[in-house]
Amino acid sequence: MASRITPPPSAVPAEAAAVDRRQDILNAALACAAEGGVDAVSIDGVRARCGASVGSIYHHFGNRDGILAALFLDVFHDQSRSVQAQLDKARSARAGVRALVTGYLDWVVAQPERARFLFQARGAVAAGPRNADLAEAARRRNQALVLWFEPHRASGMLRDLPCELMPSLVMGPVQSYCRAWLSDRSGQGALPSPATYRAELADAAWRVVQA
């Protein structure tokens, strides 16, 4: 009887391998930032953490600024999708305002290293070659919020304020508290977790914009 030949496992497609390598590099960059801040992100530091060659790093990102920008935009989009998913479930103006605040807060509490990186790296990315990409991402997110607010304002459920002002009024306090909480890297708990004031922050945002 002829022996049965087991075919070799399929090779991983080159595209999938490239995506995995790209993500490995970004994960290593985030680990560097979590340990020592944005200034600690370097080509050598990233290479040491993930084992990628210098050539591979430059192939995917061009240089250190490219790594920072790519990581920033990836995290920014992830945060935006998470908040938007909560907003999409809302069926009233009050529920939507609450979803914006708690969706953002819950994402920060669940992913503090990524949230801290957004605060720390924004200036560097804005000053870098992908500033236009950052501006476009922010514009799209803000535009989506403005479009959500407008029908509720027009119906009289929200104050008659410019819709472009609404996201700042709603998100300003929770972003400010989260930034202060994330700035404490000592682990001593100078501020309670934002989750402690989840309801208070959501209610305060609603009081500011309700009709």
MODELLER restraints for C-alpha pairs under 7 A, 6 or more apart:
rsr = mdl.restraints
at = mdl.atoms
rsr.add(forms.Gaussian(group=physical.xy_distance, feature=features.Distance(at['CA:22:A'], at['CA:60:A']), mean=6.55, stdev=0.5))
rsr.add(forms.Gaussian(group=physical.xy_distance, feature=features.Distance(at['CA:24:A'], at['CA:50:A']), mean=6.17, stdev=0.5))
rsr.add(forms.Gaussian(group=physical.xy_distance, feature=features.Distance(at['CA:25:A'], at['CA:46:A']), mean=6.50, stdev=0.5))
rsr.add(forms.Gaussian(group=physical.xy_distance, feature=features.Distance(at['CA:25:A'], at['CA:50:A']), mean=6.29, stdev=0.5))
rsr.add(forms.Gaussian(group=physical.xy_distance, feature=features.Distance(at['CA:26:A'], at['CA:67:A']), mean=6.92, stdev=0.5))
rsr.add(forms.Gaussian(group=physical.xy_distance, feature=features.Distance(at['CA:26:A'], at['CA:71:A']), mean=5.89, stdev=0.5))
rsr.add(forms.Gaussian(group=physical.xy_distance, feature=features.Distance(at['CA:28:A'], at['CA:46:A']), mean=5.27, stdev=0.5))
rsr.add(forms.Gaussian(group=physical.xy_distance, feature=features.Distance(at['CA:28:A'], at['CA:49:A']), mean=5.64, stdev=0.5))
rsr.add(forms.Gaussian(group=physical.xy_distance, feature=features.Distance(at['CA:28:A'], at['CA:50:A']), mean=5.87, stdev=0.5))
rsr.add(forms.Gaussian(group=physical.xy_distance, feature=features.Distance(at['CA:29:A'], at['CA:41:A']), mean=5.82, stdev=0.5))
rsr.add(forms.Gaussian(group=physical.xy_distance, feature=features.Distance(at['CA:29:A'], at['CA:46:A']), mean=5.50, stdev=0.5))
rsr.add(forms.Gaussian(group=physical.xy_distance, feature=features.Distance(at['CA:32:A'], at['CA:40:A']), mean=5.80, stdev=0.5))
rsr.add(forms.Gaussian(group=physical.xy_distance, feature=features.Distance(at['CA:32:A'], at['CA:41:A']), mean=5.36, stdev=0.5))
rsr.add(forms.Gaussian(group=physical.xy_distance, feature=features.Distance(at['CA:32:A'], at['CA:45:A']), mean=6.94, stdev=0.5))
rsr.add(forms.Gaussian(group=physical.xy_distance, feature=features.Distance(at['CA:33:A'], at['CA:40:A']), mean=5.84, stdev=0.5))
rsr.add(forms.Gaussian(group=physical.xy_distance, feature=features.Distance(at['CA:33:A'], at['CA:41:A']), mean=5.80, stdev=0.5))
rsr.add(forms.Gaussian(group=physical.xy_distance, feature=features.Distance(at['CA:33:A'], at['CA:117:A']), mean=6.94, stdev=0.5))
rsr.add(forms.Gaussian(group=physical.xy_distance, feature=features.Distance(at['CA:34:A'], at['CA:113:A']), mean=5.88, stdev=0.5))
rsr.add(forms.Gaussian(group=physical.xy_distance, feature=features.Distance(at['CA:38:A'], at['CA:120:A']), mean=6.54, stdev=0.5))
rsr.add(forms.Gaussian(group=physical.xy_distance, feature=features.Distance(at['CA:38:A'], at['CA:121:A']), mean=6.32, stdev=0.5))
rsr.add(forms.Gaussian(group=physical.xy_distance, feature=features.Distance(at['CA:42:A'], at['CA:64:A']), mean=6.23, stdev=0.5))
rsr.add(forms.Gaussian(group=physical.xy_distance, feature=features.Distance(at['CA:43:A'], at['CA:64:A']), mean=6.17, stdev=0.5))
rsr.add(forms.Gaussian(group=physical.xy_distance, feature=features.Distance(at['CA:47:A'], at['CA:53:A']), mean=6.38, stdev=0.5))
rsr.add(forms.Gaussian(group=physical.xy_distance, feature=features.Distance(at['CA:47:A'], at['CA:54:A']), mean=6.78, stdev=0.5))
rsr.add(forms.Gaussian(group=physical.xy_distance, feature=features.Distance(at['CA:61:A'], at['CA:67:A']), mean=5.48, stdev=0.5))
rsr.add(forms.Gaussian(group=physical.xy_distance, feature=features.Distance(at['CA:65:A'], at['CA:128:A']), mean=6.73, stdev=0.5))
rsr.add(forms.Gaussian(group=physical.xy_distance, feature=features.Distance(at['CA:68:A'], at['CA:125:A']), mean=6.86, stdev=0.5))
rsr.add(forms.Gaussian(group=physical.xy_distance, feature=features.Distance(at['CA:69:A'], at['CA:125:A']), mean=5.43, stdev=0.5))
rsr.add(forms.Gaussian(group=physical.xy_distance, feature=features.Distance(at['CA:69:A'], at['CA:130:A']), mean=6.57, stdev=0.5))
rsr.add(forms.Gaussian(group=physical.xy_distance, feature=features.Distance(at['CA:72:A'], at['CA:118:A']), mean=6.22, stdev=0.5))
rsr.add(forms.Gaussian(group=physical.xy_distance, feature=features.Distance(at['CA:73:A'], at['CA:134:A']), mean=6.97, stdev=0.5))
rsr.add(forms.Gaussian(group=physical.xy_distance, feature=features.Distance(at['CA:75:A'], at['CA:114:A']), mean=6.61, stdev=0.5))
rsr.add(forms.Gaussian(group=physical.xy_distance, feature=features.Distance(at['CA:79:A'], at['CA:107:A']), mean=6.86, stdev=0.5))
rsr.add(forms.Gaussian(group=physical.xy_distance, feature=features.Distance(at['CA:82:A'], at['CA:103:A']), mean=6.90, stdev=0.5))
rsr.add(forms.Gaussian(group=physical.xy_distance, feature=features.Distance(at['CA:83:A'], at['CA:100:A']), mean=6.15, stdev=0.5))
rsr.add(forms.Gaussian(group=physical.xy_distance, feature=features.Distance(at['CA:83:A'], at['CA:103:A']), mean=4.81, stdev=0.5))
rsr.add(forms.Gaussian(group=physical.xy_distance, feature=features.Distance(at['CA:83:A'], at['CA:104:A']), mean=5.68, stdev=0.5))
rsr.add(forms.Gaussian(group=physical.xy_distance, feature=features.Distance(at['CA:86:A'], at['CA:99:A']), mean=5.51, stdev=0.5))
rsr.add(forms.Gaussian(group=physical.xy_distance, feature=features.Distance(at['CA:86:A'], at['CA:103:A']), mean=5.94, stdev=0.5))
rsr.add(forms.Gaussian(group=physical.xy_distance, feature=features.Distance(at['CA:87:A'], at['CA:96:A']), mean=5.50, stdev=0.5))
rsr.add(forms.Gaussian(group=physical.xy_distance, feature=features.Distance(at['CA:87:A'], at['CA:99:A']), mean=5.27, stdev=0.5))
rsr.add(forms.Gaussian(group=physical.xy_distance, feature=features.Distance(at['CA:87:A'], at['CA:100:A']), mean=6.08, stdev=0.5))
rsr.add(forms.Gaussian(group=physical.xy_distance, feature=features.Distance(at['CA:90:A'], at['CA:96:A']), mean=4.95, stdev=0.5))
rsr.add(forms.Gaussian(group=physical.xy_distance, feature=features.Distance(at['CA:90:A'], at['CA:99:A']), mean=6.94, stdev=0.5))
rsr.add(forms.Gaussian(group=physical.xy_distance, feature=features.Distance(at['CA:93:A'], at['CA:152:A']), mean=6.09, stdev=0.5))
rsr.add(forms.Gaussian(group=physical.xy_distance, feature=features.Distance(at['CA:93:A'], at['CA:157:A']), mean=6.62, stdev=0.5))
rsr.add(forms.Gaussian(group=physical.xy_distance, feature=features.Distance(at['CA:94:A'], at['CA:206:A']), mean=6.36, stdev=0.5))
rsr.add(forms.Gaussian(group=physical.xy_distance, feature=features.Distance(at['CA:97:A'], at['CA:170:A']), mean=6.98, stdev=0.5))
rsr.add(forms.Gaussian(group=physical.xy_distance, feature=features.Distance(at['CA:97:A'], at['CA:205:A']), mean=6.97, stdev=0.5))
rsr.add(forms.Gaussian(group=physical.xy_distance, feature=features.Distance(at['CA:97:A'], at['CA:206:A']), mean=6.18, stdev=0.5))
rsr.add(forms.Gaussian(group=physical.xy_distance, feature=features.Distance(at['CA:98:A'], at['CA:202:A']), mean=5.03, stdev=0.5))
rsr.add(forms.Gaussian(group=physical.xy_distance, feature=features.Distance(at['CA:101:A'], at['CA:171:A']), mean=6.29, stdev=0.5))
rsr.add(forms.Gaussian(group=physical.xy_distance, feature=features.Distance(at['CA:101:A'], at['CA:174:A']), mean=6.65, stdev=0.5))
rsr.add(forms.Gaussian(group=physical.xy_distance, feature=features.Distance(at['CA:101:A'], at['CA:202:A']), mean=5.61, stdev=0.5))
rsr.add(forms.Gaussian(group=physical.xy_distance, feature=features.Distance(at['CA:102:A'], at['CA:198:A']), mean=6.43, stdev=0.5))
rsr.add(forms.Gaussian(group=physical.xy_distance, feature=features.Distance(at['CA:102:A'], at['CA:202:A']), mean=6.64, stdev=0.5))
rsr.add(forms.Gaussian(group=physical.xy_distance, feature=features.Distance(at['CA:105:A'], at['CA:174:A']), mean=6.99, stdev=0.5))
rsr.add(forms.Gaussian(group=physical.xy_distance, feature=features.Distance(at['CA:105:A'], at['CA:194:A']), mean=6.69, stdev=0.5))
rsr.add(forms.Gaussian(group=physical.xy_distance, feature=features.Distance(at['CA:108:A'], at['CA:115:A']), mean=5.51, stdev=0.5))
rsr.add(forms.Gaussian(group=physical.xy_distance, feature=features.Distance(at['CA:112:A'], at['CA:182:A']), mean=6.95, stdev=0.5))
rsr.add(forms.Gaussian(group=physical.xy_distance, feature=features.Distance(at['CA:116:A'], at['CA:182:A']), mean=5.90, stdev=0.5))
rsr.add(forms.Gaussian(group=physical.xy_distance, feature=features.Distance(at['CA:125:A'], at['CA:131:A']), mean=6.14, stdev=0.5))
rsr.add(forms.Gaussian(group=physical.xy_distance, feature=features.Distance(at['CA:126:A'], at['CA:134:A']), mean=6.84, stdev=0.5))
rsr.add(forms.Gaussian(group=physical.xy_distance, feature=features.Distance(at['CA:145:A'], at['CA:167:A']), mean=6.80, stdev=0.5))
rsr.add(forms.Gaussian(group=physical.xy_distance, feature=features.Distance(at['CA:146:A'], at['CA:163:A']), mean=5.42, stdev=0.5))
rsr.add(forms.Gaussian(group=physical.xy_distance, feature=features.Distance(at['CA:146:A'], at['CA:164:A']), mean=5.74, stdev=0.5))
rsr.add(forms.Gaussian(group=physical.xy_distance, feature=features.Distance(at['CA:149:A'], at['CA:163:A']), mean=6.24, stdev=0.5))
rsr.add(forms.Gaussian(group=physical.xy_distance, feature=features.Distance(at['CA:150:A'], at['CA:163:A']), mean=6.12, stdev=0.5))
rsr.add(forms.Gaussian(group=physical.xy_distance, feature=features.Distance(at['CA:152:A'], at['CA:158:A']), mean=5.98, stdev=0.5))
rsr.add(forms.Gaussian(group=physical.xy_distance, feature=features.Distance(at['CA:153:A'], at['CA:159:A']), mean=6.33, stdev=0.5))
rsr.add(forms.Gaussian(group=physical.xy_distance, feature=features.Distance(at['CA:153:A'], at['CA:160:A']), mean=6.16, stdev=0.5))
rsr.add(forms.Gaussian(group=physical.xy_distance, feature=features.Distance(at['CA:156:A'], at['CA:211:A']), mean=6.48, stdev=0.5))
rsr.add(forms.Gaussian(group=physical.xy_distance, feature=features.Distance(at['CA:157:A'], at['CA:210:A']), mean=6.27, stdev=0.5))
rsr.add(forms.Gaussian(group=physical.xy_distance, feature=features.Distance(at['CA:157:A'], at['CA:211:A']), mean=5.40, stdev=0.5))
rsr.add(forms.Gaussian(group=physical.xy_distance, feature=features.Distance(at['CA:158:A'], at['CA:209:A']), mean=5.61, stdev=0.5))
rsr.add(forms.Gaussian(group=physical.xy_distance, feature=features.Distance(at['CA:158:A'], at['CA:210:A']), mean=4.51, stdev=0.5))
rsr.add(forms.Gaussian(group=physical.xy_distance, feature=features.Distance(at['CA:158:A'], at['CA:211:A']), mean=4.45, stdev=0.5))
rsr.add(forms.Gaussian(group=physical.xy_distance, feature=features.Distance(at['CA:159:A'], at['CA:209:A']), mean=5.45, stdev=0.5))
rsr.add(forms.Gaussian(group=physical.xy_distance, feature=features.Distance(at['CA:159:A'], at['CA:210:A']), mean=5.54, stdev=0.5))
rsr.add(forms.Gaussian(group=physical.xy_distance, feature=features.Distance(at['CA:159:A'], at['CA:211:A']), mean=4.28, stdev=0.5))
rsr.add(forms.Gaussian(group=physical.xy_distance, feature=features.Distance(at['CA:170:A'], at['CA:205:A']), mean=4.89, stdev=0.5))
rsr.add(forms.Gaussian(group=physical.xy_distance, feature=features.Distance(at['CA:174:A'], at['CA:201:A']), mean=6.34, stdev=0.5))
rsr.add(forms.Gaussian(group=physical.xy_distance, feature=features.Distance(at['CA:178:A'], at['CA:194:A']), mean=6.33, stdev=0.5))
rsr.add(forms.Gaussian(group=physical.xy_distance, feature=features.Distance(at['CA:181:A'], at['CA:191:A']), mean=5.75, stdev=0.5))
rsr.add(forms.Gaussian(group=physical.xy_distance, feature=features.Distance(at['CA:181:A'], at['CA:193:A']), mean=6.92, stdev=0.5))
rsr.add(forms.Gaussian(group=physical.xy_distance, feature=features.Distance(at['CA:184:A'], at['CA:190:A']), mean=6.78, stdev=0.5))
